[in-house]
Amino acid sequence: MTDAPLPPPVEPPTRAALPWRCGRVIAGLLLPLLAAVALQWLHEGEPAALGVQQLARAQVLVSDAATPPPGLAGAPLRPLPLRLPADAGHSLWLQLKLPEPQGPLERLALAFRPGIEVWLNGRLLGQSSDGLSGRGERLVLGHEQWLLDLPAALRETPGTVLQLRLPPPGPSGTSLQPVLLGPPAAVQRLDEGRQHWQLLRAATALGGVMVAAFLLLVARVRRDEPLYLLSGLHVALLALLLSPYVLPDQPLPSPAWRMLLDAA
């Protein structure tokens, strides 16, 4: 009885094949990101093409006044976006001249950090959902978005001005993006791009939690291979770093929460 022939040995991949495999891996990682960017670009469009006006210049005055200060009308113009570091220490007032209304109802889109008050001709229209009190110690990554309906009846007086108050900067600093003003449907369409990225961040963070839990369960069974434990902890830390973009508020007080993120 003769022995069966041995299978031929498996040859290691040649050097020419390695770049091809690396290229496929990189393409597999980049294609979902490029598809998300292309989807947002096609869906969002330019503000001007949608009939939305971009207010990118404002008179800026540093003041802790609770109402629009008299000197705001003569303050110098500064371009938007506006960013101030965390050590600025004072509230900021901005005044923007509004164009003539284009319809019975328009919508303002404000992207800011960490909070904002909105005034129209010295009259308070509202403030960001959580108010301005107690927000200075919050860690806010990215910008908060607020859509505010503005009836044309509020702008019957010529020379209507929009006045915005930003509170003293917290640990994240203070910032304001150019203000968008236009038809409600068009402004809502522009805001859907931001919602798309918010959902993508939430899905990434949730996927990281699930992958980390799976790897940690495997590490519990395969105690002789620490690679699973290290990989699970690494993915869990990545999900933790994405959590400020997803959570509506920080789950821990500011010093402890910032220390936890810094450690991650």
HELIX and SHEET records of a PDB file:
HELIX    1   1 ALA A   17  GLU A   44  1                                  28    
HELIX    2   2 ALA A   48  LEU A   50  5                                   3    
HELIX    3   3 PRO A   70  GLY A   74  5                                   5    
HELIX    4   4 ALA A  152  ARG A  155  5                                   4    
HELIX    5   5 PRO A  184  VAL A  221  1                                  38    
HELIX    6   6 PRO A  226  VAL A  246  1                                  21    
HELIX    7   7 SER A  254  ALA A  263  1                                  10    
SHEET    1   A 4 GLN A  53  LEU A  55  0                                        
SHEET    2   A 4 VAL A 179  GLY A 182 -1                                        
SHEET    3   A 4 LEU A 105  ARG A 113 -1                                        
SHEET    4   A 4 GLU A 144  PRO A 151 -1                                        
SHEET    1   B 5 GLN A  53  LEU A  55  0                                        
SHEET    2   B 5 VAL A 179  GLY A 182 -1                                        
SHEET    3   B 5 LEU A 105  ARG A 113 -1                                        
SHEET    4   B 5 THR A 174  LEU A 176 -1                                        
SHEET    5   B 5 LEU A  82  LEU A  84 -1                                        
SHEET    1   C 6 LEU A  77  PRO A  79  0                                        
SHEET    2   C 6 ARG A  57  VAL A  62 -1                                        
SHEET    3   C 6 LEU A  92  LYS A  97 -1                                        
SHEET    4   C 6 VAL A 161  LEU A 166 -1                                        
SHEET    5   C 6 GLU A 117  LEU A 120 -1                                        
SHEET    6   C 6 ARG A 123  GLN A 127 -1                                        
END                                                                             
